[in-house]
Amino acid sequence: ARPPGGSEDTEAAVARLIVEALLGAAASCRLDDVSYALHMEVLAALTVCLSAQLFSELSASVPLPTVTAALGAPPPLAEALVARLLKLYIDQPPRPANPEGRLLGSIGSMLWLPLQVIASFFRAQEPPVELADRSLQVLLLLTQHLPPALFPDPMLSNHFLAALRCVGDADSACGSGAEAEEGRARQGAGFSVRRLHDALCARLPEEATLVLLYLLLHGNRELLDHALSRSDPDALLLPLLRTLAGMLSPACRLRTSRVYMLLIILLMLSQDGGFVSTAHAVMLPTVPWFKERLLHDISVGSLLVVVLVRTTQYNLSRLQDLYVQTNCLAALANMAPCFKRIHPYAARSLVTLYDVLARRFQKLEARRAHASPVELADSEELSDEALGSAADFLRMALEVLNVALAAQAGLQQNEHLVYAILERQRVFAPLRGHELFWDLIENVFRVIDHFGAGLSGQGPASTKESPLQLDKDSDRRTPPLPTTARSSSGSDGVWSVDLVLAHIGEASRSWKADSLEHVPDPRFTYEQESAPEEFFTPYIWSLVRDRSGLVWDPLRVVLLAEELDDEPADALPALLQGVDVVEDVDEHATAPGPPA
């Protein structure tokens, strides 16, 4: 090794040499059955070099020479390595059937055998990590936002993250001119955004893939445009929705950070009206994984509405997380102008959501009215901030209904939403005159007046009970007619569902959207926090810790201290109490599937 030069001390110089050698090997070494294990160990060594972050707080000004050397790599090397890691992730190269025998006499065996000896004292029950998995983990660690404590200059940027944002097809790249051509050359001619999109969809909902999808949607314009323009939005949405719905099950161990990632991605996708419209055009004959009720002939867009509403209700009863609540309602608000032929269950879910939020607001307002000054001062639940949040969420739910009713698609194509409002019109009455909501609720009652006029002799707006009632023993709604009206089918007192929908369709011909007071579309866009490393760096490291096949002593880990506090002190075998990191290896496994 060359001696340290300039003002660098020996430790920093040696760290830079080691890290540069590992980065170069990972970016340029040829992959075949013989070198597969070498690639695994190079990436494992890079993970260990970066894991110095685990042993200090992000805000601590502790020198981390290996981390600084890795995240401060020059742009050409960063671009080449990002392209290589993405290619390994896309190609999913299988593990050789017998890597140990082929490595005898090679350099790779020197790296393989020592770790194998150490790992023989304890065996992991999970399948061993594949090269594609480790490539993705290293990619996420390298593309993290630069910790300010290590890189105090705000003008510095992570070249790996910049390279990830610029990857694209061979005929496109970030920028133009000589630099763009050099970037395409380092990236390689065989890269395909379509294949990357397909690989992401195939591996969802793995958490590491979720983070990669977020980074690409947020920063890579070409991947975002490709995802939004595809005619199969279900390929991307269904794994996300299935995971989100499954996490709401009582039997599932809820991980809040994972819910955040799912909702952020859904919010970013909901910002594009074309994508939402395409989602409403893709029909699903059934949704077998949705356990609450049978759903038949539902569009992907309607299913998205159902899952978002279900998540909001779960959050109200269990999590009470303002971030979850805001993102769910923001995504629904973005989708509202594009509602088209919304499913009956989705339409009823939207009205139910309003009802739940309205009841919570009224209950909180009543408790505040009867509370003493001491109770108001001591209770966070009764604070002005709590009431303001409840009012904001309720108004957002009303805006979703208002924008959907005034949408360009027209009520002719959303007759089930009108039906749901007529069916439960009584839930809108209590707040009709409230100073915070009267304008939005008045629009709802204009719809009720117009479409319900033929269903009730006195007009629906003046009745105490809805003229539409739900038969509790079935999903068939039977709206009874008043004594002054009869169904055209000849049966006294009862209208069928089909007749009510036909009435709504007929009434929609004379409906004018300008009958409603104008409500601006409440468009919401995702904006990254000013210090994203505070969330993403610990989150990524928690994923690497759980699925990298490497084991760190939890007693020495600081970055994940809050998560590790609940783990028993004897979670690590006695042999490892003095070891920071070691790799779990299954020497007999042959090409297992990806870890769960």
N, C-alpha and C positions, 0 to 999 in steps of 0.2 A: 504494500500500500504506500501511496505517496505521502510525504510528510504534510502536516497541516500548513496552510499558507495564510498570509495576511493576518487579520485580527481574529480569525476563527480559532477556537480552542480545539484541543485534540478530540474531545468527545463529539463535538458537532461535526468535525471533519470526517471522523470515522463513520458516524451515522449517515452523513450524506453519501459517502462512498458505498456503503452497504445498500442503502435504499435505492440509489440510482442503478446499482447492479440488478437489484430485484425488479425494479420497474422496467428496465431494459429487457431482461430475460422474459418477463411476462408479456411484453409487447411484441417481441420478435422471435422467440423460440418456436421452432416448428413442432406441431402437435401430431403425434402418432401413438401407437400402442406402447412403444417403449418410453416415450417422453411424457405420457399421461401423468404418471406419478410425480415426475419432476415439476410439471405445471401445478399439481395440487400442493406440493410443498413450497414452491415459490410464492403462491398466493397465500398459503398459511403463514409463511414468514412475513409477508407484507401485513397480514392481519395482526400478527404479534407486534410488529413495529408500530402500527397505528394504535394498538391497545394501550399504549402508555396513557392515552386519554382517560382510561377507566379509573386510573389511580389518583385523579385530582379533579377538582371542580373546574367547570368551564371558565369561570371568572378568575381562577387562580393564576397568578403570573409565574408559574413553575416552568422552567425550561423543559421542553419535550423535543429533543433534537431529531428523533426519528419521525415524529409527527410533522414537525416543521419542514424537514427535508422532503417528505412524501407530498404534502399538500402544496409545497412551493415548487414542484417540478415545472420545467419550462414547457411552453405550449406545444412544440412539436412532439415531445415525448407523451404529453397528456393526451393529445389527439390520437396518436397511434395506439396507446393503451386503451382508451375508451372504446375505440372501434374494435379492438381485439376482444375485449371483455364482452361487448354487446354481441359480437359474432359467436362467441362461445355460448352465450345465453340463448341465442336464437337457434344455433345448430344442435344444442343438447348432445354433445359427443358422449357415447356410452362408455362406461368403465370397461377396460380390457378384462377378459375372462380370467387371466392368471397373471397379473402384473408383476408379482414377485419373481416368478421364474424368468421372465423376459428381462428383468432389470439386473440380474446377476452379471457382474463385471462392468456395469455401467455406472456413471456418476450418480444417477438417480437412486441406486440402491444405498449409497452412502447416506442419503437423506432419509430414506424410507425406514431402514432397519432400526435406528435408535428410537424413533418415535413409536415404532411397532413394539419394541421391548417394553417401553414405559407403559404403553396402553394395554399390554397384556395383563396388567394387574387389575384392570377394571374394564368392563365392557358396557357400552351403551346399548340400550334396548331399541333405540330408533335406527332406521336404516342409515348407512354411511352417507356422507355428503358427496354429491356428484360435482364434477368440474363446473358445470353450468351454475350450480348453486353457489359455489365458492366464488366464481367469477362475478356473480351479481352482488354478493356481499361486499367484495372488495370494491366494486364499482360504486356502491352506495356510500361506503366509507370515504372514498376518494372524492366524491362529488358533494360531500357535505359543505355547508357554509363555513367559511374560515372563522375559527374562534378568535374573537377580538383580543383575547389575552395573548395569543401567539402571533397574531398579525394585526398590530395596532393601527397600521396605516389604512384608513377607510377606502383609499383608492385602489388597494390591492384586490384582486379577484381570484377565485379558484379556477385555474385553467382546465381542470377536469370537468367542472360544472359547465364552463363555457363551451368545451368540446362536446359535451352531451347535448347542449342546446342547439348545436349546429349540425349534428349528424343528419343525414338525409340520403336520398337516392343519388346515384352517381352523377346525374345531370343537374344537380342542384347543391347549393351549399350556402352557409351564411356569408353574406357579402358578395363581392365580385372582385375580379382582377387576379393578380398573381398570388396573393395570399389565399384566396378561395381555391384556386387551382392546386396550390400546395396542400391545402387541407383535404381536398378530395383525393389527392394522391396518397396521403397518409391514411385516410379512411379506408381506401380500397374500393375497387370498382364493383365488387359483388354485393355491396350493402343494399338492402331493400327496406324501405319504410313499411311496405305491405307485409313483409315477413316479420318485421319487428312487431307490428300490430297483431299479427296472428299469434306470435309467440306469447305476447302479453295476455291475449284472450285465453290461450290454452292453459296458462299457468295461474290465472286468477282462480281463487281469491287469495293466493299465498301473500302473506304480509309484505315480504320483500318486493314482490312484483307490484303490490299496491303502491309502495313508495316510488318505485321506478316509473310507474304509470303517472303518478302525480308529477314527478320531476319533468317528464316529457310533455305532459299536457300543459303544464304551467310555463315551461321555458322553450319548448321546441315547436315552432310554428308549423313546420312541415308535418310532424306527426299529429298535431292537433287538427290541422286542416284535413288530413287523411281520415282520421277517426270520425270527424263530424260529417264528412261527405259520403261515407259508405252507406250502402243500402241495407245493411244488416246491423243496425244498432243493437239488436238483441245479443250479438256475440260479445259485446262489451258490457251491456247493462245487466243481462241475466245473472252472470256470476256475482256481480256486485249486489244485486237485489237479493239473491238467494242467501248470500252471506249475511247481509244486514238483517234480513228477516229471521235467519237462524240464530243470530246473536241475541234476539229478543226473547228467546225461549228461556224459561226458568232453569232448565237443565244445562244451559250454556254458561261457561265462565266468561263474563263480559269483560272485554279489554277496551277501556274508554279510548285509548289512543287509536285503536283500530277503527272504532266508530267514527272518530274524527276524520281519518283518512278516507273512509268510504263516503262520508257526507261531503267532504271538500271536493272529491272527484265528481260526485253527482251534481254539485252546485256548478262546477266549471262546465260540465256538459249541458246543463240546463240553460246556460247563457246563450246558446245558439238555437234560434227558432227553427231553423231547418232541421236540425237534429231531432228536436222534440216532435216536429210534425211527422218526420219519418218514423219515429218511435210509435206514434199513434196510428200509423198505417200498417205496422207489422202485427199480425194477429197470432195469438197462441191458442191452440185448441183446448189446452188445459195447463194447469200449473201444479204438478204433483207435489212439489216441495212446500207449497203454501198450506199450512196445517189448520188455519183458523176456519176455513170453509172451502168448499169446492168452487173453483173459478173456471168457467168455461167460456171460450170465445172472447177472450179479453185481449186488448192490445197491450203492447209493451209499455206504451205511455200511460195507460190506465193502471197497469200493474205498478209502475213507478209511483203514481199518486197513492195507491193503496199502501205501499210499503213506507212511504214518507209519512203518511198520516199515522200509520201504526207506530212508527218510530217516535213521532211527536207525543202520542198518547202514552207510550212506554216511558218516555223521558219525564212526562208530567207526574207519573205515579211512582217512578223508581229513582231515576238519576237526578232529576231537577237541575239539569245542566243548561245554562243559558246559551252556551255555544252550540250545543246540539239543537236546541229549540230554534235558534236563529237560522241555522243553516237549513233545517228542514223546511221552515216556512219560506225562506228566501228561494229555495229551489222550486217550491210549489208556485210562488208568485211569478217566477220566471217562466214557468210552463203554462200558466193560466191563459195567456193570449192564444195559445196553440191547442187548447183542448178541442178535440174533435171526436164525436161519437164516443164520448166517455162512457165507460162501463157502468151499469146501474150500481154495483157495489162501490165503485170508486166515487160516484156522485153522492151516494149516501154517506160515505166516509167523510167527504168534505163538509157536509152539513153537520155530521156528528162532531167533527173537530171544532167547528164554530160553537156548537152547543156546550162542549166540555170547557172550552176557554171562556165562554160567557158565564157559565155557572161559577167557575173559579174566580172570575173578576167580581161578580156580584157578591159572592161569599166573602171575599177579601174586603170589599168596600163596606159590607154590612158589619164585619168585625171591627173595622177601623172606626165606624160611626159610633159603636157602643163601647169602645175601649177607653180607658182612662189615660190621661197624659203620661202617667208613669209606664203603663203598658206600651204605649206608642213609642216611648223613648227607649225601652229595653228590648223590644221584640223586633228582630230583623224581618220576620214574616209580615209585620204590619207597617213597615217603613214606607216612606214616600217612594223610594227606589223600587221596592217590591210591587207596589201598586202601579207605578209607571211601566214596569216591565210587563205586567199582566195586561195593561191597557194596550201597549204596543203590539204584543202578540195577538191579541184579539182583533185589533184593527188590521193586522196583516192577513189574518184569516178571512176577514170581511172583504179586504181588497182582492184576495184570490177569487172569491165568489163574484164580486163586481166586475172584475176584468174578464172573467170567463163568460158572464152574461152579456157583456158588451163586445165580445170578440168578433173578429171579422168572419169567422166560420158561421156565426149566427146560431140562434137557438133552434133552428130546424135540425141542426146536426148535433145538438146537445139536449135532446128532449128528456133524457134521463136525469140531467141536472135540474131541469125545471120540475120534473116529477118529484125529485127528492125534496126540493124546496117547498112545493105544495104539500107534500106528505107531512112535513114537520114545520109548517109555517108558524106554529105557536111558539117555537123556541126563539123567534126573532122579536116577538112582541115586547118582552120585558125591557129591552134597551132601546126601543124605538125612539123614545124622546131624550135619550142620554146625549149630553152635549158633546161627548167625544166620538159618538158613533152614529148619530141620527142621519147624517147625509148618506152614509153607506147603506144603512138599514132601510132608508126610504127607497133607495133604488131596488132593493130586494122586494119590498112591498109593491112597487109598481109592476114588477114581474108577476107577483102573486095576483094582483088585481086583474091584470090582463088575461092571464092564462087560467085563472081559477073562476072567472066570471060565469062560465057555462057549466061549472060543476056544482054550484051552490045557488040556491034561490036568492039568498041575501048577499051573495058575494063573499069570497073567502076572507077578505081583509077584515070583515066585521064579525066573523064567527069566532067563538071561543076555542073550538076544537077544529082540527084540520078536517076537511071533507075526505081526506085520504087516510085510510087506516091500514096497518100492516097485520095480516093474518099471522099470528105467532107460530102457527103450526106448519107454515110453509113460507116460501119466498114470494108467493103470489099476493099482490096488493089488491085489496077490494075496496075501492072508494064508494061508500054508500051515497046515493042521491038523496037530496031533500025531498019532501013531499010534493014540491012543485015541479019536479023533473023526473023523467023516466029515462032508462037507458034505451038506446035505439035498437038494442037486440031484443027488446020486448020484455025483459025481466024487470020486475018492479024493485026499485030501491038500490040496485047495485050496478055499478059499472065495472067491466073487466079491465085488466091492465091494458090490453090492446086498444080498447075503446078510449081510455084516458090518453094514451100516447097518440092515438089518432086525433083526438081533440086538441092536444098540444100542437101537433103538426099543422092542423088547420088554423089554429089561432096564431101560429108563428108567421103565417102569410101576411097578416095585418100588423105584425109587430114591427116597430121601428126602433133601431138601436139608439137613435137620438132621443128616445123617450127617457133615457136615463141621464142623470147628471154625470158629466164627464169626470172620470177618475183616471188620472195619469197611470200608465203602466208602471208598477213598482219594480223596476229592473234592479237586480242585485248582481254585483260582480265580486269575485273572490279577490282579495288583496292579501298578500303574504304579510305576516307580522314583521315588525321592524327588526326583531332579533330572532329569526327562524331557528338558529342553532340551538336555542334553549329548549325547543321541542324536538327537533329532528335528530340532533346528535345523540341524546340519550335513547330516543326511540330506536334509531338504527342499531345502536350498540346492544340494546336489549334483544333485538332480532338476531344479531350475530352471536350473542352469548348463548341463545337458546338453540340455534340451528347450525352452527359452524362446525360442530364436532370438536371444538376446543373448549377447555375448561379453565376458568379463572377462579382463584380463591375468593369466595364471596366476602370474606372478612377483610380483604385488602381493597375491594372495589369501592370507590367513592362516588363515581358518576351515577351509578344506579342504586345508591344507598337506600332510597325510599322503597324501591321495589324489593330489595334484598333483605330489608328489615324483617319481613314476615317469614323468611326461610329459616329452617332450623339450623343451628350452628354446626350440627354434624352432617349437613347435606353433602359435604365433600369427604371422600374416603380419607382415612388417617394418613395414607401414604402421600397424599397431596397437600398436606397442611403447609409444607414449606415450598410449594411449587406454585408459580404464578399462572402458568398456562401449559396445557398438554393436549394432545389431539387424541380423540377416540377413533380407533380404526378397527374395522371388521375385516380381517384378512381373508375370510372365506366367502364374503359376499360377492355376487356377480350381478352387476348391472341392476340394482334395485330401482324402484320408482322413486320419485322425488319425495322428500320428507313431508309429512302432513303439516 
